[in-house]
Amino acid sequence: MTYVQEVLDQAIKRNPGEAEFHQALREVLESLEPVLEKRPDLKEAGILERIVEPERQILFRVPWVDDQGKVRVNRGFRVEYNSAIGPYKGGLRFHPSVYLGIIKFLGFEQIFKNSLTGLPIGGGKGGSDFDPKGKSEGEIMRFCQSFITELYRYLGADTDVPAGDIGVGGREVGYMFGQYKRITNKYEGVLTGKGLTYGGSLGRTEATGYGLVYFMEEALKAVDKSFSGATVVVSGSGNVAIYATQKATQLGGKVVAMSDSNGYIYDKDGINLDTVRQLKEVERKRLKDYVSIHPSAEYHEGCAGIWTIPCAIALPCATQNELDGEAAEILVKNGCYAVGEGANMPSTPEAVDVFLQHKIIYGPGKAANAGGVAVSALEMSQNSMRYSWTFEEVDAKLKNIMVNIYHNASKAAQEFGFAGNLVAGANIAGFLKVAEAMKAQGTV
């Protein structure tokens, strides 16, 4: 048994029943075998044993009162995973599926994603099993205030800076920032994704979706392809999906399908993004209402069928493990030559194997969707300077970061015998920066 396999087995044994976390551990560690062979000093320093173990795991209760005056209790989580290259940085997810294993999976991925940006930010993640859907504004505010009243003691602009994720948008960030400020009497950049009137950054809303397309455009350019003239399928209809669709369209692509948790729409003439935004961002309706406005479009119940639509480029932007091996085979059979992950780990291991076997241009989430956290870090910089950049300045910095991530991942893959494999390349490039910092800082 190899050293890497021993560390992996021990980590899985220590964290039973956490399937998503185990999947993330395998995906990263198995690509590090050649690195550890070349770098025995990292083994001697116990880097792998330390990097798989979070520096701190915080689990707490979140009591709040609903509109009927009934006391409700949810669980809150924050995993401060690794601070070797900067303060912990990663979003907060409010969703009924949240438990410690999902937060650890997301936090572990965040270490390498944040490292890839080239910016000084460590890895962390948090959230709660609270479901904002169906809750009133007052209930959401009271929950957010209770959540941050416990978590605030672990946060700080130079310690841990959360952001949004699924179920946590500008509204929730605002409520948490206000309560943090009230408790601490400090006005500091302790949360990112803030509103523009109180320290937010232009371009943050668009960042993950735009960054995904910038990354994929650079990867396509390497094989003389581009979004121009390509048919594109985007899963999801949230923030990432909407802005990935917008940027892909601006670059000449035609997005023909999008989805939500109930089903998907197919519009052979190209998705009308204004309609999608009106339905999802303004009216908070389901995508099935799209066809009443555009009768030539089709709506299908169930999300999985979206991958049966022929396309050149697929951008899964909904949630983890939404694209399985069977769906991957269908995509390849229908002529898909590029897949870029806007969501975190949306492709199952079987799907990833299919993409790599068929030499599909495959942009893994930790590299391709790093644009969001990159602009969050730029928001932190602006807060520290008490200064704001223009949208064009932020967008230019974002594009430069995403182009560099692609080239660094591609170069690392080539150097360690994984030419063309951006999964391994992203893991290795992200790992090496953190590993060097951990080694330099001693056994901590």
Helices and strands as residue ranges (DSSP letters): H 3-14, H 19-29, G 30-32, H 33-38, H 40-44, H 47-51, E 56-65, E 71-82, E 88-94, H 100-116, E 122-128, H 137-151, G 152-154, E 160-163, H 170-184, G 196-198, H 207-221, E 231-235, H 239-250, E 254-259, E 263-266, H 273-277, I 278-282, G 287-289, H 290-293, E 298-301, G 304-308, E 313-316, H 325-333, E 338-340, H 349-357, E 361-363, H 365-368, H 371-385, H 391-415, H 422-440
